[in-house]
């Protein structure tokens, strides 16, 4: 069964971008690396204030992800579980601030140890799944919560039910050989879009593209793409078999754009400074 899941997941990852007129954000290098201003992007919406304590500018998520989250949240609520969002989308410049805080904190460590320690729970700017509007953190990033009775019940519900709504836990235990970041029971990803972006990242982005922040020179040596960006686990979610749209095969191709200007989607403003006074500065 495990092998069947992997075959289906791989097939869907390769075929979905070609066969479906996807509702998600078009794939460009800028988008994959978080060079986006979500409040100006028509693919993104803010999470309702009743479901998060994040400041408005840090509460954006893709529309399709949000619709799936609302359904999952209601199902969880019916079972006595509350799935509030503690982290949503973060662009390159916000991630740069978070990363460089941690990089500086680890400045006394020798080179190899400094990079590995910094990458335990923090992504380099341009490599975070939180750039895509597909990933959210629930409830708490404190390990103590997930070890409590309430946390164990929440995690058990997510493991059993999240896949029904398209979500999976990308950073599971590393005991089975998964590489990269440490386990995060709070971090859940919307597979129908995130799988496409993961595959696109693997094929479109190289270590040379990862730059513009302290420690960027370590990206190639640490194999940041192979071991970290692609160091995920996805066996709970089985994607549906895609159907060819009656609009034709090539109607889906605009999902992949080579950084063409698009005023509705390409909202990168170079190196604009992002206000950080109310940001929750934690993890990837």
Backbone torsions as a table, in degrees:
resi	resn	phi	psi	omega
1	UNK	NA	-39.5	-179.5
2	UNK	-61.6	-41.5	-179.8
3	UNK	-67.4	-37.3	178.5
4	UNK	-62.7	-42.4	178.8
5	UNK	-60.5	-43.1	-179.4
6	UNK	-64.5	-40.6	180.0
7	UNK	-64.5	-44.6	179.9
8	UNK	-64.5	-43.6	-178.9
9	UNK	-62.9	-43.2	179.6
10	UNK	-64.5	-43.7	-179.6
11	UNK	-62.5	-41.7	-179.5
12	UNK	-67.6	-38.1	179.9
13	UNK	-61.9	-39.9	-178.8
14	UNK	-77.7	-39.1	-171.7
15	UNK	-87.5	-33.3	-175.0
16	UNK	-54.6	-45.5	-179.3
17	UNK	-61.0	-26.6	-177.4
18	UNK	-91.3	-28.3	-171.5
19	UNK	-100.6	-21.1	-175.9
20	UNK	-114.5	141.4	171.5
21	UNK	-80.5	83.5	-170.4
22	UNK	-63.8	146.8	178.9
23	UNK	-89.0	-10.6	-175.6
24	UNK	-76.8	178.9	-178.5
25	UNK	-65.7	136.8	175.9
26	UNK	-56.7	147.5	-176.7
27	UNK	-89.2	115.7	172.2
28	UNK	-133.4	163.8	177.7
29	UNK	-62.1	-42.1	179.4
30	UNK	-59.4	-45.4	-179.4
31	UNK	-63.6	-47.3	-178.2
32	UNK	-58.3	-30.9	-176.7
33	UNK	-99.2	11.5	171.0
34	UNK	81.5	14.6	-179.7
35	UNK	-86.5	67.2	-174.0
36	UNK	-139.8	145.1	172.2
37	UNK	-109.9	103.0	-167.8
38	UNK	-62.8	-33.9	-177.5
39	UNK	-66.6	-16.5	179.0
40	UNK	-104.3	0.4	-173.1
41	UNK	-101.1	123.3	-174.9
42	UNK	-70.4	-10.7	176.3
43	UNK	-82.2	-10.6	-174.2
44	UNK	-112.6	148.3	175.3
45	UNK	-135.8	153.3	176.8
46	UNK	-79.6	147.5	176.4
47	UNK	-74.4	139.4	-179.5
48	UNK	-55.4	141.4	-179.3
49	UNK	-59.9	-23.3	178.9
50	UNK	-74.4	-11.0	-174.9
51	UNK	-113.9	-1.3	-179.7
52	UNK	-156.1	154.5	173.9
53	UNK	-104.5	7.7	178.3
54	UNK	-66.4	145.6	171.4
55	UNK	-62.7	151.9	-173.6
56	UNK	-50.9	-45.1	-174.6
57	UNK	-67.1	-13.9	179.8
58	UNK	-111.3	13.3	-174.2
59	UNK	-109.7	12.8	-176.2
60	UNK	-80.3	149.9	179.4
61	UNK	-152.7	157.5	177.7
62	UNK	-65.2	146.9	-176.4
63	UNK	-56.9	-44.0	-178.0
64	UNK	-66.5	-40.1	176.3
65	UNK	-61.9	-43.9	-177.8
66	UNK	-63.4	-42.6	178.9
67	UNK	-61.0	-41.8	178.3
68	UNK	-67.2	-39.9	178.2
69	UNK	-60.8	-43.0	-179.0
70	UNK	-61.0	-40.1	177.5
71	UNK	-65.7	-44.0	179.5
72	UNK	-65.9	-41.6	-179.7
73	UNK	-60.6	-41.5	179.5
74	UNK	-65.7	-42.5	178.8
75	UNK	-62.2	-41.2	177.7
76	UNK	-64.8	-42.4	179.4
77	UNK	-59.6	-39.9	178.4
78	UNK	-61.8	-25.6	179.1
79	UNK	-99.7	11.3	176.8
80	UNK	82.9	18.2	-179.6
81	UNK	-114.0	132.1	178.9
82	UNK	-107.1	121.0	-178.8
83	UNK	-108.9	76.3	174.0
84	UNK	-81.6	150.5	-175.1
85	UNK	-93.9	125.5	178.4
86	UNK	-104.4	-12.5	176.0
87	UNK	-157.9	136.4	-179.7
88	UNK	-124.2	-124.5	-176.4
89	UNK	-85.1	141.1	175.5
90	UNK	-135.1	128.8	-179.3
91	UNK	-85.2	-178.9	-175.1
92	UNK	-56.4	-43.3	-172.0
93	UNK	-73.8	-34.4	173.4
94	UNK	-67.1	-43.8	179.0
95	UNK	-63.9	-34.9	177.5
96	UNK	-60.9	-43.9	178.5
97	UNK	-61.7	-47.2	-179.6
98	UNK	-62.1	-48.1	-178.1
99	UNK	-60.9	-46.3	-175.2
100	UNK	-69.9	-26.2	171.5
101	UNK	-62.4	-46.6	-179.4
102	UNK	-70.5	-40.0	179.7
103	UNK	-59.5	-42.6	178.8
104	UNK	-68.5	-38.4	179.6
105	UNK	-61.4	-30.9	-178.6
106	UNK	-97.3	18.4	-173.4
107	UNK	-64.9	-21.8	-179.2
108	UNK	-80.6	-10.1	-178.0
109	UNK	-82.4	148.6	175.7
110	UNK	-64.3	156.8	-171.9
111	UNK	-41.0	-64.0	-176.7
112	UNK	-61.3	-40.1	-178.9
113	UNK	-69.4	-34.2	-179.9
114	UNK	-62.4	-44.6	-177.5
115	UNK	-70.7	-41.8	-179.7
116	UNK	-65.2	-43.5	179.4
117	UNK	-64.8	-40.3	-179.7
118	UNK	-65.1	-30.7	-177.0
119	UNK	-89.7	8.5	179.8
120	UNK	-59.7	-49.9	-177.5
121	UNK	-131.3	4.5	-176.7
122	UNK	-121.9	134.7	176.6
123	UNK	-93.0	148.1	168.7
124	UNK	-63.1	146.3	173.8
125	UNK	-57.1	137.2	-178.4
126	UNK	90.7	-3.9	-178.0
127	UNK	-124.9	3.1	-173.8
128	UNK	-85.9	138.9	173.5
129	UNK	-66.2	-22.6	178.6
130	UNK	-69.3	-8.9	175.5
131	UNK	-69.2	-22.9	-163.8
132	UNK	-94.4	-9.2	-176.5
133	UNK	74.8	19.0	-179.1
134	UNK	-113.2	-11.5	-171.5
135	UNK	-120.6	140.4	179.4
136	UNK	-138.3	151.9	172.3
137	UNK	-105.9	138.2	-176.9
138	UNK	-113.0	143.4	165.8
139	UNK	69.7	-66.9	-175.9
140	UNK	-163.8	147.3	173.4
141	UNK	-98.5	7.1	178.2
142	UNK	-84.3	127.0	179.9
143	UNK	-59.4	-32.3	-178.4
144	UNK	-60.7	-36.5	178.9
145	UNK	-62.3	-45.4	-175.9
146	UNK	-73.0	-12.7	174.6
147	UNK	-92.8	-11.0	179.4
148	UNK	-79.6	168.3	179.8
149	UNK	-60.7	-43.2	179.4
150	UNK	-64.1	-42.5	179.1
151	UNK	-65.3	-40.1	179.1
152	UNK	-64.7	-39.2	178.2
153	UNK	-66.1	-41.0	179.2
154	UNK	-63.1	-46.0	-178.7
155	UNK	-65.8	-39.9	178.6
156	UNK	-62.3	-40.7	178.8
157	UNK	-64.7	-44.9	-179.8
158	UNK	-61.9	-45.1	-179.7
159	UNK	-60.5	-36.2	-176.5
160	UNK	-82.7	-30.4	-168.3
161	UNK	-119.5	-23.7	-172.4
162	UNK	-58.4	-35.7	-179.1
163	UNK	-60.0	-28.4	179.3
164	UNK	-65.0	-22.3	-178.0
165	UNK	-107.0	6.6	176.7
166	UNK	95.6	3.9	-176.1
167	UNK	-101.0	148.8	174.3
168	UNK	-143.3	162.8	178.7
169	UNK	-93.6	108.4	-176.5
170	UNK	-72.7	-31.6	-175.4
171	UNK	-111.3	82.7	179.3
172	UNK	-86.8	-174.2	176.3
173	UNK	-58.0	144.6	179.4
174	UNK	-90.4	4.3	-178.4
175	UNK	-62.3	-27.7	-179.1
176	UNK	-87.8	5.2	176.5
177	UNK	104.7	1.7	177.3
178	UNK	-62.5	143.7	-177.4
179	UNK	-103.8	171.3	171.7
180	UNK	92.5	-135.0	-172.8
181	UNK	-66.5	160.2	177.0
182	UNK	-70.7	165.3	-179.9
183	UNK	-60.2	137.8	176.4
184	UNK	-132.8	102.6	-179.2
185	UNK	-73.2	-15.7	-178.2
186	UNK	-88.7	-14.8	-170.5
187	UNK	-98.1	119.1	-178.6
188	UNK	-129.8	143.1	-170.2
189	UNK	-122.7	140.6	179.1
190	UNK	-87.3	101.5	-169.3
191	UNK	-61.6	-39.6	-176.7
192	UNK	-55.9	-29.5	175.0
193	UNK	-100.1	-44.1	-174.2
194	UNK	-62.6	-34.8	178.4
195	UNK	-62.8	-37.9	178.1
196	UNK	-65.3	-45.5	-178.1
197	UNK	-68.1	-35.6	178.0
198	UNK	-62.4	-46.8	179.7
199	UNK	-65.4	-39.7	178.4
200	UNK	-64.1	-41.1	179.0
201	UNK	-60.4	-45.2	-178.0
202	UNK	-59.7	-34.6	-174.9
203	UNK	-96.5	-23.4	-172.9
204	UNK	-104.0	-20.8	-173.9
205	UNK	-111.4	138.5	175.8
206	UNK	-119.5	164.9	177.7
207	UNK	-57.2	-28.8	179.1
208	UNK	-65.5	-23.4	178.9
209	UNK	-76.4	-18.2	-174.3
210	UNK	-90.1	102.4	-173.5
211	UNK	-157.6	175.3	173.9
212	UNK	93.1	21.6	179.2
213	UNK	-157.6	161.9	179.9
214	UNK	-63.2	132.4	178.7
215	UNK	88.2	0.6	-177.8
216	UNK	-61.0	-26.7	-178.7
217	UNK	-64.4	-15.0	-179.5
218	UNK	-85.6	-9.0	-171.8
219	UNK	-57.5	-45.8	-177.6
220	UNK	-69.9	-43.9	-176.7
221	UNK	-64.1	-34.2	-178.0
222	UNK	-85.9	-4.8	-176.1
223	UNK	56.1	56.6	-172.9
224	UNK	-61.3	-32.9	-179.3
225	UNK	-77.8	-50.4	-176.8
226	UNK	-66.1	-43.8	-173.5
227	UNK	-92.4	-25.4	-174.4
228	UNK	-111.5	-59.4	179.5
229	UNK	-59.1	-41.6	-179.4
230	UNK	-96.3	5.3	-179.8
231	UNK	-85.5	63.1	-175.7
232	UNK	-123.0	167.9	178.1
233	UNK	-124.4	130.7	179.0
234	UNK	-148.2	83.9	178.1
235	UNK	-120.4	-11.2	-178.4
236	UNK	-82.1	-27.9	-178.4
237	UNK	-99.3	123.5	175.4
238	UNK	-109.5	110.3	-176.4
239	UNK	-66.7	149.2	177.0
240	UNK	-67.1	154.7	176.6
241	UNK	-70.9	123.2	-176.5
242	UNK	-68.9	149.7	175.2
243	UNK	-116.2	145.8	179.7
244	UNK	-72.3	128.7	178.2
245	UNK	-67.9	145.4	178.0
246	UNK	-70.9	-5.7	176.3
247	UNK	-81.2	-9.8	177.7
248	UNK	105.3	154.3	-175.5
249	UNK	-56.7	-46.0	-169.0
250	UNK	-81.1	-3.1	174.5
251	UNK	-65.3	-22.5	-179.2
252	UNK	-83.4	-17.2	-172.7
253	UNK	-61.7	-29.8	178.2
254	UNK	-60.3	-13.4	175.4
255	UNK	-57.3	-31.2	178.4
256	UNK	-104.6	112.1	-179.1
257	UNK	-127.1	137.7	-179.3
258	UNK	-87.9	64.7	175.0
259	UNK	61.1	33.0	174.6
260	UNK	-74.1	150.6	-179.7
261	UNK	-68.1	132.6	177.7
262	UNK	-148.2	106.6	-172.0
263	UNK	-63.9	-21.9	-179.7
264	UNK	-81.3	-24.0	-172.3
265	UNK	-121.0	-38.8	-175.5
266	UNK	-84.9	97.2	-174.4
267	UNK	-112.9	15.6	-179.8
268	UNK	-63.4	137.0	179.6
269	UNK	-121.7	37.0	-178.6
270	UNK	68.9	-127.8	-174.5
271	UNK	-106.6	40.2	-179.3
272	UNK	-54.7	143.2	176.9
273	UNK	-81.9	130.9	-178.7
274	UNK	-101.1	131.1	178.0
275	UNK	-62.9	134.9	-172.1
276	UNK	-124.1	14.0	-171.9
277	UNK	-66.9	-23.5	-177.2
278	UNK	-119.9	17.5	-176.8
279	UNK	-81.2	138.1	171.5
280	UNK	-80.4	111.3	-172.0
281	UNK	-92.9	77.5	179.1
282	UNK	-141.6	155.0	171.6
283	UNK	36.2	-161.3	-172.1
284	UNK	-78.8	NA	NA
